[in-house]
């Protein structure tokens, strides 16, 4: 299985936006690993994020930040509508402590076309949104696994 990078995803962002539903419903496409995309919140278990995870989080506006750097997760929790044109920062890495609340998160800036370090504030809130994602069931055909091992 190939590993994607964040710059590769944003180089083809319109493709992922158009094919979002089919990607999140297909386990082979959903579970494509993304380099550097992870959630590491101490003392909880670290999690690798997959393409489908990121697409769900971004296109639902749950892990995005507007141009004014106001966290959209707070807007969502207050049932306000999202302005899709304001989305600039797409969070893909969250590291920190659930006890102290300190974080060192990374997002992709579409306007700057590069990764930027940001603070998301409530990392536990971001973690809970991530844990609430619906994922397709991965099925492994033992015969195919055996063939690939040979």
Buried (B, 14 or more C-beta within 10 A) or exposed (E): EEEBEBEEBBEEEEEBEEBBEEBBEEBEBBBBBBEEBBBBBEEBEEBEBBBBBBBBBBBBBBBBBBBEEEBBBEBBEEEEEBEEEBBBBBBBBBBBBBEEEEBBBBBBBBEEEEBBEBEBBBBBBBBEBBEEBEEBEEEEEEEEEEEEEE
